[in-house]
Amino acid sequence: MVQDVTEHDHCRFCGDAVPADQAYCSVECYEKDHERMAKERKTDIFWTVLTAVSVVLVLTVGFLI
């Protein structure tokens, strides 16, 4: 038995069904998703800077010794 399902998408944050032209089911999910993305962006920047500093430190110590 095949059911007729209207065209829909899923909320980017919680996964609930939403109309096809929407990305989020509520303003709350939109805000939480943007907070999560900002936190991930800060974490990515932290690890990138830490890696760059580590490389510079290793190269500097290597040239001094």
PDB file of N, CA, C, O and CB in Angstrom:
ATOM      1  N   MET A   1       0.839  -1.169   0.000  1.00  0.00           N
ATOM      2  CA  MET A   1       0.000   0.000   0.000  1.00  0.00           C
ATOM      3  C   MET A   1       0.890   1.240   0.000  1.00  0.00           C
ATOM      4  O   MET A   1       1.762   1.373   0.858  1.00  0.00           O
ATOM      5  CB  MET A   1      -0.958  -0.006   1.213  1.00  0.00           C
ATOM      6  N   VAL A   2       0.683   2.132  -0.936  1.00  0.00           N
ATOM      7  CA  VAL A   2       1.478   3.345  -1.059  1.00  0.00           C
ATOM      8  C   VAL A   2       0.652   4.512  -0.547  1.00  0.00           C
ATOM      9  O   VAL A   2      -0.488   4.715  -0.964  1.00  0.00           O
ATOM     10  CB  VAL A   2       1.931   3.582  -2.529  1.00  0.00           C
ATOM     11  N   GLN A   3       1.244   5.279   0.366  1.00  0.00           N
ATOM     12  CA  GLN A   3       0.551   6.454   0.886  1.00  0.00           C
ATOM     13  C   GLN A   3       0.974   7.676   0.102  1.00  0.00           C
ATOM     14  O   GLN A   3       2.120   7.783  -0.335  1.00  0.00           O
ATOM     15  CB  GLN A   3       0.836   6.650   2.389  1.00  0.00           C
ATOM     16  N   ASP A   4       0.045   8.593  -0.075  1.00  0.00           N
ATOM     17  CA  ASP A   4       0.348   9.847  -0.755  1.00  0.00           C
ATOM     18  C   ASP A   4       0.865  10.831   0.287  1.00  0.00           C
ATOM     19  O   ASP A   4       0.122  11.253   1.173  1.00  0.00           O
ATOM     20  CB  ASP A   4      -0.911  10.416  -1.501  1.00  0.00           C
ATOM     21  N   VAL A   5       2.135  11.194   0.178  1.00  0.00           N
ATOM     22  CA  VAL A   5       2.759  12.110   1.135  1.00  0.00           C
ATOM     23  C   VAL A   5       2.996  13.429   0.421  1.00  0.00           C
ATOM     24  O   VAL A   5       3.583  13.467  -0.660  1.00  0.00           O
ATOM     25  CB  VAL A   5       4.102  11.525   1.710  1.00  0.00           C
ATOM     26  N   THR A   6       2.529  14.519   1.040  1.00  0.00           N
ATOM     27  CA  THR A   6       2.732  15.828   0.436  1.00  0.00           C
ATOM     28  C   THR A   6       4.209  16.165   0.420  1.00  0.00           C
ATOM     29  O   THR A   6       4.984  15.671   1.239  1.00  0.00           O
ATOM     30  CB  THR A   6       1.942  16.906   1.189  1.00  0.00           C
ATOM     31  N   GLU A   7       4.584  17.007  -0.514  1.00  0.00           N
ATOM     32  CA  GLU A   7       5.986  17.411  -0.643  1.00  0.00           C
ATOM     33  C   GLU A   7       6.398  18.155   0.623  1.00  0.00           C
ATOM     34  O   GLU A   7       5.755  19.120   1.036  1.00  0.00           O
ATOM     35  CB  GLU A   7       6.205  18.302  -1.912  1.00  0.00           C
ATOM     36  N   HIS A   8       7.477  17.688   1.222  1.00  0.00           N
ATOM     37  CA  HIS A   8       7.951  18.309   2.459  1.00  0.00           C
ATOM     38  C   HIS A   8       9.463  18.177   2.563  1.00  0.00           C
ATOM     39  O   HIS A   8      10.112  17.497   1.768  1.00  0.00           O
ATOM     40  CB  HIS A   8       7.271  17.674   3.688  1.00  0.00           C
ATOM     41  N   ASP A   9       9.991  18.847   3.566  1.00  0.00           N
ATOM     42  CA  ASP A   9      11.411  18.775   3.882  1.00  0.00           C
ATOM     43  C   ASP A   9      11.477  18.519   5.379  1.00  0.00           C
ATOM     44  O   ASP A   9      10.449  18.305   6.020  1.00  0.00           O
ATOM     45  CB  ASP A   9      12.198  20.098   3.462  1.00  0.00           C
ATOM     46  N   HIS A  10      12.680  18.541   5.936  1.00  0.00           N
ATOM     47  CA  HIS A  10      12.822  18.335   7.371  1.00  0.00           C
ATOM     48  C   HIS A  10      13.596  19.492   7.988  1.00  0.00           C
ATOM     49  O   HIS A  10      14.503  20.054   7.374  1.00  0.00           O
ATOM     50  CB  HIS A  10      13.525  16.997   7.663  1.00  0.00           C
ATOM     51  N   CYS A  11      13.219  19.833   9.210  1.00  0.00           N
ATOM     52  CA  CYS A  11      13.874  20.919   9.952  1.00  0.00           C
ATOM     53  C   CYS A  11      15.357  20.614  10.055  1.00  0.00           C
ATOM     54  O   CYS A  11      15.744  19.490  10.375  1.00  0.00           O
ATOM     55  CB  CYS A  11      13.247  21.098  11.373  1.00  0.00           C
ATOM     56  N   ARG A  12      16.183  21.607   9.786  1.00  0.00           N
ATOM     57  CA  ARG A  12      17.639  21.412   9.812  1.00  0.00           C
ATOM     58  C   ARG A  12      18.157  21.149  11.215  1.00  0.00           C
ATOM     59  O   ARG A  12      19.251  20.610  11.381  1.00  0.00           O
ATOM     60  CB  ARG A  12      18.340  22.625   9.234  1.00  0.00           C
ATOM     61  N   PHE A  13      17.377  21.528  12.233  1.00  0.00           N
ATOM     62  CA  PHE A  13      17.853  21.357  13.601  1.00  0.00           C
ATOM     63  C   PHE A  13      17.275  20.100  14.258  1.00  0.00           C
ATOM     64  O   PHE A  13      18.024  19.268  14.772  1.00  0.00           O
ATOM     65  CB  PHE A  13      17.501  22.582  14.429  1.00  0.00           C
ATOM     66  N   CYS A  14      15.947  19.959  14.244  1.00  0.00           N
ATOM     67  CA  CYS A  14      15.330  18.856  14.988  1.00  0.00           C
ATOM     68  C   CYS A  14      14.839  17.723  14.104  1.00  0.00           C
ATOM     69  O   CYS A  14      14.569  16.631  14.605  1.00  0.00           O
ATOM     70  CB  CYS A  14      14.185  19.373  15.796  1.00  0.00           C
ATOM     71  N   GLY A  15      14.716  17.951  12.801  1.00  0.00           N
ATOM     72  CA  GLY A  15      14.315  16.884  11.902  1.00  0.00           C
ATOM     73  C   GLY A  15      12.820  16.718  11.704  1.00  0.00           C
ATOM     74  O   GLY A  15      12.398  15.829  10.964  1.00  0.00           O
ATOM     75  N   ASP A  16      12.003  17.551  12.345  1.00  0.00           N
ATOM     76  CA  ASP A  16      10.555  17.477  12.131  1.00  0.00           C
ATOM     77  C   ASP A  16      10.212  17.856  10.698  1.00  0.00           C
ATOM     78  O   ASP A  16      10.941  18.604  10.047  1.00  0.00           O
ATOM     79  CB  ASP A  16       9.808  18.396  13.119  1.00  0.00           C
ATOM     80  N   ALA A  17       9.095  17.329  10.220  1.00  0.00           N
ATOM     81  CA  ALA A  17       8.647  17.639   8.865  1.00  0.00           C
ATOM     82  C   ALA A  17       8.198  19.099   8.775  1.00  0.00           C
ATOM     83  O   ALA A  17       7.503  19.598   9.660  1.00  0.00           O
ATOM     84  CB  ALA A  17       7.499  16.695   8.444  1.00  0.00           C
ATOM     85  N   VAL A  18       8.603  19.776   7.698  1.00  0.00           N
ATOM     86  CA  VAL A  18       8.205  21.171   7.448  1.00  0.00           C
ATOM     87  C   VAL A  18       7.840  21.288   5.969  1.00  0.00           C
ATOM     88  O   VAL A  18       8.229  20.440   5.166  1.00  0.00           O
ATOM     89  CB  VAL A  18       9.361  22.190   7.835  1.00  0.00           C
ATOM     90  N   PRO A  19       7.096  22.334   5.606  1.00  0.00           N
ATOM     91  CA  PRO A  19       6.811  22.540   4.181  1.00  0.00           C
ATOM     92  C   PRO A  19       8.111  22.644   3.381  1.00  0.00           C
ATOM     93  O   PRO A  19       9.150  23.029   3.916  1.00  0.00           O
ATOM     94  CB  PRO A  19       5.958  23.813   3.979  1.00  0.00           C
ATOM     95  N   ALA A  20       8.041  22.299   2.107  1.00  0.00           N
ATOM     96  CA  ALA A  20       9.239  22.231   1.267  1.00  0.00           C
ATOM     97  C   ALA A  20       9.976  23.561   1.149  1.00  0.00           C
ATOM     98  O   ALA A  20      11.178  23.571   0.883  1.00  0.00           O
ATOM     99  CB  ALA A  20       8.865  21.753  -0.103  1.00  0.00           C
ATOM    100  N   ASP A  21       9.290  24.672   1.339  1.00  0.00           N
ATOM    101  CA  ASP A  21       9.931  25.982   1.177  1.00  0.00           C
ATOM    102  C   ASP A  21      10.507  26.520   2.482  1.00  0.00           C
ATOM    103  O   ASP A  21      10.990  27.652   2.510  1.00  0.00           O
ATOM    104  CB  ASP A  21       8.936  26.976   0.618  1.00  0.00           C
ATOM    105  N   GLN A  22      10.471  25.749   3.557  1.00  0.00           N
ATOM    106  CA  GLN A  22      11.008  26.188   4.838  1.00  0.00           C
ATOM    107  C   GLN A  22      12.198  25.329   5.234  1.00  0.00           C
ATOM    108  O   GLN A  22      12.281  24.157   4.868  1.00  0.00           O
ATOM    109  CB  GLN A  22       9.927  26.138   5.926  1.00  0.00           C
ATOM    110  N   ALA A  23      13.115  25.921   5.983  1.00  0.00           N
ATOM    111  CA  ALA A  23      14.281  25.184   6.447  1.00  0.00           C
ATOM    112  C   ALA A  23      14.147  24.769   7.915  1.00  0.00           C
ATOM    113  O   ALA A  23      14.760  23.787   8.336  1.00  0.00           O
ATOM    114  CB  ALA A  23      15.535  26.022   6.256  1.00  0.00           C
ATOM    115  N   TYR A  24      13.363  25.496   8.683  1.00  0.00           N
ATOM    116  CA  TYR A  24      13.205  25.231  10.108  1.00  0.00           C
ATOM    117  C   TYR A  24      11.724  25.183  10.466  1.00  0.00           C
ATOM    118  O   TYR A  24      10.890  25.794   9.799  1.00  0.00           O
ATOM    119  CB  TYR A  24      13.931  26.302  10.947  1.00  0.00           C
ATOM    120  N   CYS A  25      11.410  24.442  11.538  1.00  0.00           N
ATOM    121  CA  CYS A  25      10.020  24.325  11.950  1.00  0.00           C
ATOM    122  C   CYS A  25       9.588  25.473  12.844  1.00  0.00           C
ATOM    123  O   CYS A  25       8.392  25.731  12.981  1.00  0.00           O
ATOM    124  CB  CYS A  25       9.801  23.018  12.660  1.00  0.00           C
ATOM    125  N   SER A  26      10.544  26.169  13.456  1.00  0.00           N
ATOM    126  CA  SER A  26      10.204  27.282  14.338  1.00  0.00           C
ATOM    127  C   SER A  26      11.383  28.239  14.449  1.00  0.00           C
ATOM    128  O   SER A  26      12.503  27.923  14.046  1.00  0.00           O
ATOM    129  CB  SER A  26       9.794  26.769  15.733  1.00  0.00           C
ATOM    130  N   VAL A  27      11.110  29.397  14.995  1.00  0.00           N
ATOM    131  CA  VAL A  27      12.166  30.384  15.228  1.00  0.00           C
ATOM    132  C   VAL A  27      13.140  29.850  16.269  1.00  0.00           C
ATOM    133  O   VAL A  27      14.337  30.132  16.211  1.00  0.00           O
ATOM    134  CB  VAL A  27      11.569  31.741  15.686  1.00  0.00           C
ATOM    135  N   GLU A  28      12.628  29.086  17.212  1.00  0.00           N
ATOM    136  CA  GLU A  28      13.484  28.506  18.253  1.00  0.00           C
ATOM    137  C   GLU A  28      14.530  27.566  17.640  1.00  0.00           C
ATOM    138  O   GLU A  28      15.704  27.617  18.009  1.00  0.00           O
ATOM    139  CB  GLU A  28      12.627  27.744  19.291  1.00  0.00           C
ATOM    140  N   CYS A  29      14.105  26.713  16.709  1.00  0.00           N
ATOM    141  CA  CYS A  29      15.057  25.808  16.042  1.00  0.00           C
ATOM    142  C   CYS A  29      16.062  26.602  15.212  1.00  0.00           C
ATOM    143  O   CYS A  29      17.245  26.261  15.176  1.00  0.00           O
ATOM    144  CB  CYS A  29      14.309  24.795  15.141  1.00  0.00           C
ATOM    145  N   TYR A  30      15.600  27.650  14.551  1.00  0.00           N
ATOM    146  CA  TYR A  30      16.491  28.507  13.762  1.00  0.00           C
ATOM    147  C   TYR A  30      17.574  29.105  14.655  1.00  0.00           C
ATOM    148  O   TYR A  30      18.755  29.072  14.310  1.00  0.00           O
ATOM    149  CB  TYR A  30      15.689  29.633  13.061  1.00  0.00           C
ATOM    150  N   GLU A  31      17.172  29.653  15.807  1.00  0.00           N
ATOM    151  CA  GLU A  31      18.138  30.283  16.707  1.00  0.00           C
ATOM    152  C   GLU A  31      19.099  29.256  17.298  1.00  0.00           C
ATOM    153  O   GLU A  31      20.301  29.505  17.385  1.00  0.00           O
ATOM    154  CB  GLU A  31      17.411  31.027  17.829  1.00  0.00           C
ATOM    155  N   LYS A  32      18.572  28.108  17.703  1.00  0.00           N
ATOM    156  CA  LYS A  32      19.442  27.067  18.270  1.00  0.00           C
ATOM    157  C   LYS A  32      20.448  26.565  17.239  1.00  0.00           C
ATOM    158  O   LYS A  32      21.608  26.318  17.566  1.00  0.00           O
ATOM    159  CB  LYS A  32      18.602  25.893  18.794  1.00  0.00           C
ATOM    160  N   ASP A  33      19.999  26.415  15.991  1.00  0.00           N
ATOM    161  CA  ASP A  33      20.912  25.946  14.947  1.00  0.00           C
ATOM    162  C   ASP A  33      21.997  26.969  14.672  1.00  0.00           C
ATOM    163  O   ASP A  33      23.153  26.602  14.461  1.00  0.00           O
ATOM    164  CB  ASP A  33      20.145  25.640  13.662  1.00  0.00           C
ATOM    165  N   HIS A  34      21.643  28.244  14.672  1.00  0.00           N
ATOM    166  CA  HIS A  34      22.650  29.279  14.448  1.00  0.00           C
ATOM    167  C   HIS A  34      23.619  29.374  15.620  1.00  0.00           C
ATOM    168  O   HIS A  34      24.804  29.646  15.425  1.00  0.00           O
ATOM    169  CB  HIS A  34      21.980  30.629  14.217  1.00  0.00           C
ATOM    170  N   GLU A  35      23.126  29.152  16.830  1.00  0.00           N
ATOM    171  CA  GLU A  35      24.022  29.116  17.990  1.00  0.00           C
ATOM    172  C   GLU A  35      24.998  27.945  17.872  1.00  0.00           C
ATOM    173  O   GLU A  35      26.185  28.091  18.162  1.00  0.00           O
ATOM    174  CB  GLU A  35      23.209  29.008  19.304  1.00  0.00           C
ATOM    175  N   ARG A  36      24.492  26.775  17.442  1.00  0.00           N
ATOM    176  CA  ARG A  36      25.332  25.603  17.271  1.00  0.00           C
ATOM    177  C   ARG A  36      26.393  25.842  16.198  1.00  0.00           C
ATOM    178  O   ARG A  36      27.554  25.470  16.370  1.00  0.00           O
ATOM    179  CB  ARG A  36      24.478  24.389  16.910  1.00  0.00           C
ATOM    180  N   MET A  37      25.984  26.470  15.087  1.00  0.00           N
ATOM    181  CA  MET A  37      26.935  26.742  14.008  1.00  0.00           C
ATOM    182  C   MET A  37      28.000  27.751  14.454  1.00  0.00           C
ATOM    183  O   MET A  37      29.167  27.621  14.084  1.00  0.00           O
ATOM    184  CB  MET A  37      26.193  27.269  12.763  1.00  0.00           C
ATOM    185  N   ALA A  38      27.606  28.753  15.246  1.00  0.00           N
ATOM    186  CA  ALA A  38      28.577  29.731  15.749  1.00  0.00           C
ATOM    187  C   ALA A  38      29.581  29.050  16.679  1.00  0.00           C
ATOM    188  O   ALA A  38      30.776  29.342  16.634  1.00  0.00           O
ATOM    189  CB  ALA A  38      27.856  30.887  16.490  1.00  0.00           C
ATOM    190  N   LYS A  39      29.088  28.142  17.521  1.00  0.00           N
ATOM    191  CA  LYS A  39      29.977  27.422  18.427  1.00  0.00           C
ATOM    192  C   LYS A  39      30.947  26.541  17.637  1.00  0.00           C
ATOM    193  O   LYS A  39      32.134  26.484  17.958  1.00  0.00           O
ATOM    194  CB  LYS A  39      29.161  26.569  19.418  1.00  0.00           C
ATOM    195  N   GLU A  40      30.449  25.858  16.609  1.00  0.00           N
ATOM    196  CA  GLU A  40      31.323  25.037  15.765  1.00  0.00           C
ATOM    197  C   GLU A  40      32.365  25.889  15.055  1.00  0.00           C
ATOM    198  O   GLU A  40      33.522  25.485  14.933  1.00  0.00           O
ATOM    199  CB  GLU A  40      30.498  24.261  14.737  1.00  0.00           C
ATOM    200  N   ARG A  41      31.963  27.064  14.586  1.00  0.00           N
ATOM    201  CA  ARG A  41      32.879  27.961  13.896  1.00  0.00           C
ATOM    202  C   ARG A  41      33.998  28.400  14.850  1.00  0.00           C
ATOM    203  O   ARG A  41      35.167  28.431  14.465  1.00  0.00           O
ATOM    204  CB  ARG A  41      32.119  29.191  13.339  1.00  0.00           C
ATOM    205  N   LYS A  42      33.637  28.739  16.090  1.00  0.00           N
ATOM    206  CA  LYS A  42      34.643  29.147  17.072  1.00  0.00           C
ATOM    207  C   LYS A  42      35.598  28.001  17.392  1.00  0.00           C
ATOM    208  O   LYS A  42      36.802  28.208  17.547  1.00  0.00           O
ATOM    209  CB  LYS A  42      33.965  29.640  18.355  1.00  0.00           C
ATOM    210  N   THR A  43      35.050  26.791  17.490  1.00  0.00           N
ATOM    211  CA  THR A  43      35.885  25.619  17.753  1.00  0.00           C
ATOM    212  C   THR A  43      36.842  25.371  16.592  1.00  0.00           C
ATOM    213  O   THR A  43      38.019  25.081  16.807  1.00  0.00           O
ATOM    214  CB  THR A  43      35.012  24.376  17.999  1.00  0.00           C
ATOM    215  N   ASP A  44      36.344  25.482  15.371  1.00  0.00           N
ATOM    216  CA  ASP A  44      37.200  25.305  14.191  1.00  0.00           C
ATOM    217  C   ASP A  44      38.317  26.338  14.161  1.00  0.00           C
ATOM    218  O   ASP A  44      39.463  26.004  13.857  1.00  0.00           O
ATOM    219  CB  ASP A  44      36.368  25.399  12.907  1.00  0.00           C
ATOM    220  N   ILE A  45      37.996  27.583  14.471  1.00  0.00           N
ATOM    221  CA  ILE A  45      39.013  28.644  14.499  1.00  0.00           C
ATOM    222  C   ILE A  45      40.048  28.348  15.569  1.00  0.00           C
ATOM    223  O   ILE A  45      41.244  28.513  15.332  1.00  0.00           O
ATOM    224  CB  ILE A  45      38.365  30.023  14.753  1.00  0.00           C
ATOM    225  N   PHE A  46      39.605  27.911  16.751  1.00  0.00           N
ATOM    226  CA  PHE A  46      40.524  27.586  17.845  1.00  0.00           C
ATOM    227  C   PHE A  46      41.526  26.516  17.404  1.00  0.00           C
ATOM    228  O   PHE A  46      42.733  26.670  17.593  1.00  0.00           O
ATOM    229  CB  PHE A  46      39.738  27.105  19.089  1.00  0.00           C
ATOM    230  N   TRP A  47      41.006  25.412  16.805  1.00  0.00           N
ATOM    231  CA  TRP A  47      41.903  24.327  16.415  1.00  0.00           C
ATOM    232  C   TRP A  47      42.819  24.734  15.262  1.00  0.00           C
ATOM    233  O   TRP A  47      43.953  24.260  15.183  1.00  0.00           O
ATOM    234  CB  TRP A  47      41.097  23.096  16.025  1.00  0.00           C
ATOM    235  N   THR A  48      42.355  25.589  14.381  1.00  0.00           N
ATOM    236  CA  THR A  48      43.193  26.070  13.280  1.00  0.00           C
ATOM    237  C   THR A  48      44.340  26.917  13.824  1.00  0.00           C
ATOM    238  O   THR A  48      45.490  26.752  13.416  1.00  0.00           O
ATOM    239  CB  THR A  48      42.353  26.886  12.269  1.00  0.00           C
ATOM    240  N   VAL A  49      44.025  27.812  14.735  1.00  0.00           N
ATOM    241  CA  VAL A  49      45.054  28.669  15.335  1.00  0.00           C
ATOM    242  C   VAL A  49      46.030  27.821  16.153  1.00  0.00           C
ATOM    243  O   VAL A  49      47.242  28.025  16.079  1.00  0.00           O
ATOM    244  CB  VAL A  49      44.406  29.764  16.229  1.00  0.00           C
ATOM    245  N   LEU A  50      45.512  26.880  16.924  1.00  0.00           N
ATOM    246  CA  LEU A  50      46.380  26.016  17.722  1.00  0.00           C
ATOM    247  C   LEU A  50      47.331  25.221  16.824  1.00  0.00           C
ATOM    248  O   LEU A  50      48.512  25.080  17.140  1.00  0.00           O
ATOM    249  CB  LEU A  50      45.536  25.058  18.585  1.00  0.00           C
ATOM    250  N   THR A  51      46.825  24.710  15.723  1.00  0.00           N
ATOM    251  CA  THR A  51      47.662  23.966  14.781  1.00  0.00           C
ATOM    252  C   THR A  51      48.734  24.860  14.176  1.00  0.00           C
ATOM    253  O   THR A  51      49.896  24.461  14.088  1.00  0.00           O
ATOM    254  CB  THR A  51      46.804  23.354  13.672  1.00  0.00           C
ATOM    255  N   ALA A  52      48.358  26.067  13.757  1.00  0.00           N
ATOM    256  CA  ALA A  52      49.323  26.990  13.162  1.00  0.00           C
ATOM    257  C   ALA A  52      50.404  27.369  14.168  1.00  0.00           C
ATOM    258  O   ALA A  52      51.584  27.409  13.820  1.00  0.00           O
ATOM    259  CB  ALA A  52      48.614  28.250  12.650  1.00  0.00           C
ATOM    260  N   VAL A  53      50.017  27.646  15.399  1.00  0.00           N
ATOM    261  CA  VAL A  53      50.990  28.004  16.435  1.00  0.00           C
ATOM    262  C   VAL A  53      51.914  26.825  16.708  1.00  0.00           C
ATOM    263  O   VAL A  53      53.118  27.010  16.891  1.00  0.00           O
ATOM    264  CB  VAL A  53      50.273  28.442  17.736  1.00  0.00           C
ATOM    265  N   SER A  54      51.368  25.625  16.737  1.00  0.00           N
ATOM    266  CA  SER A  54      52.191  24.434  16.974  1.00  0.00           C
ATOM    267  C   SER A  54      53.213  24.236  15.856  1.00  0.00           C
ATOM    268  O   SER A  54      54.370  23.911  16.122  1.00  0.00           O
ATOM    269  CB  SER A  54      51.304  23.188  17.099  1.00  0.00           C
ATOM    270  N   VAL A  55      52.792  24.429  14.621  1.00  0.00           N
ATOM    271  CA  VAL A  55      53.712  24.276  13.487  1.00  0.00           C
ATOM    272  C   VAL A  55      54.827  25.311  13.572  1.00  0.00           C
ATOM    273  O   VAL A  55      55.997  24.982  13.378  1.00  0.00           O
ATOM    274  CB  VAL A  55      52.956  24.412  12.142  1.00  0.00           C
ATOM    275  N   VAL A  56      54.470  26.555  13.861  1.00  0.00           N
ATOM    276  CA  VAL A  56      55.472  27.619  13.979  1.00  0.00           C
ATOM    277  C   VAL A  56      56.427  27.309  15.126  1.00  0.00           C
ATOM    278  O   VAL A  56      57.636  27.502  14.999  1.00  0.00           O
ATOM    279  CB  VAL A  56      54.792  28.996  14.198  1.00  0.00           C
ATOM    280  N   LEU A  57      55.895  26.833  16.234  1.00  0.00           N
ATOM    281  CA  LEU A  57      56.738  26.510  17.384  1.00  0.00           C
ATOM    282  C   LEU A  57      57.699  25.369  17.059  1.00  0.00           C
ATOM    283  O   LEU A  57      58.880  25.446  17.398  1.00  0.00           O
ATOM    284  CB  LEU A  57      55.871  26.139  18.593  1.00  0.00           C
ATOM    285  N   VAL A  58      57.216  24.315  16.409  1.00  0.00           N
ATOM    286  CA  VAL A  58      58.071  23.185  16.058  1.00  0.00           C
ATOM    287  C   VAL A  58      59.156  23.638  15.071  1.00  0.00           C
ATOM    288  O   VAL A  58      60.320  23.265  15.222  1.00  0.00           O
ATOM    289  CB  VAL A  58      57.227  22.029  15.453  1.00  0.00           C
ATOM    290  N   LEU A  59      58.785  24.433  14.069  1.00  0.00           N
ATOM    291  CA  LEU A  59      59.784  24.910  13.102  1.00  0.00           C
ATOM    292  C   LEU A  59      60.805  25.822  13.761  1.00  0.00           C
ATOM    293  O   LEU A  59      61.993  25.742  13.447  1.00  0.00           O
ATOM    294  CB  LEU A  59      59.102  25.646  11.951  1.00  0.00           C
ATOM    295  N   THR A  60      60.369  26.681  14.662  1.00  0.00           N
ATOM    296  CA  THR A  60      61.277  27.592  15.358  1.00  0.00           C
ATOM    297  C   THR A  60      62.265  26.802  16.220  1.00  0.00           C
ATOM    298  O   THR A  60      63.465  27.074  16.189  1.00  0.00           O
ATOM    299  CB  THR A  60      60.481  28.591  16.229  1.00  0.00           C
ATOM    300  N   VAL A  61      61.779  25.844  16.976  1.00  0.00           N
ATOM    301  CA  VAL A  61      62.654  25.020  17.809  1.00  0.00           C
ATOM    302  C   VAL A  61      63.602  24.213  16.926  1.00  0.00           C
ATOM    303  O   VAL A  61      64.771  24.040  17.273  1.00  0.00           O
ATOM    304  CB  VAL A  61      61.821  24.078  18.716  1.00  0.00           C
ATOM    305  N   GLY A  62      63.119  23.722  15.801  1.00  0.00           N
ATOM    306  CA  GLY A  62      63.958  22.954  14.894  1.00  0.00           C
ATOM    307  C   GLY A  62      65.104  23.779  14.317  1.00  0.00           C
ATOM    308  O   GLY A  62      66.211  23.269  14.145  1.00  0.00           O
ATOM    309  N   PHE A  63      64.844  25.046  14.019  1.00  0.00           N
ATOM    310  CA  PHE A  63      65.899  25.911  13.486  1.00  0.00           C
ATOM    311  C   PHE A  63      66.888  26.341  14.568  1.00  0.00           C
ATOM    312  O   PHE A  63      68.058  26.585  14.275  1.00  0.00           O
ATOM    313  CB  PHE A  63      65.285  27.143  12.833  1.00  0.00           C
ATOM    314  N   LEU A  64      66.430  26.433  15.803  1.00  0.00           N
ATOM    315  CA  LEU A  64      67.317  26.862  16.898  1.00  0.00           C
ATOM    316  C   LEU A  64      68.241  25.747  17.362  1.00  0.00           C
ATOM    317  O   LEU A  64      69.332  26.008  17.869  1.00  0.00           O
ATOM    318  CB  LEU A  64      66.493  27.358  18.077  1.00  0.00           C
ATOM    319  N   ILE A  65      67.814  24.533  17.194  1.00  0.00           N
ATOM    320  CA  ILE A  65      68.630  23.406  17.706  1.00  0.00           C
ATOM    321  C   ILE A  65      69.534  22.865  16.631  1.00  0.00           C
ATOM    322  O   ILE A  65      70.287  21.922  16.875  1.00  0.00           O
ATOM    323  CB  ILE A  65      67.737  22.278  18.242  1.00  0.00           C
TER     324      ILE A  65
END
